[in-house]
């Protein structure tokens, strides 16, 4: 993706965070790849973002975690 737009390095690799809140619940957060990559308006980069949405959805399914609708619809 770098060859199409070097600014993609702001979002790749994807940033994630796993945190525990005050109630002891664990949260995994990540920006939706297709929205970040799609903001470059470059078809080749957008395609990668959509592929990463699907891979992230598959990972969450494998972990028996609810998959956000936005990941399924991309």
Secondary structure, 3 states (H helix, E strand, C coil): CCCCCHHHHHCCCCCEEEEECCCCCEEEEECCHHHHHHCCCCHHHHHHHHHHHHHHHHHHHHCCCCCCHHHHHC
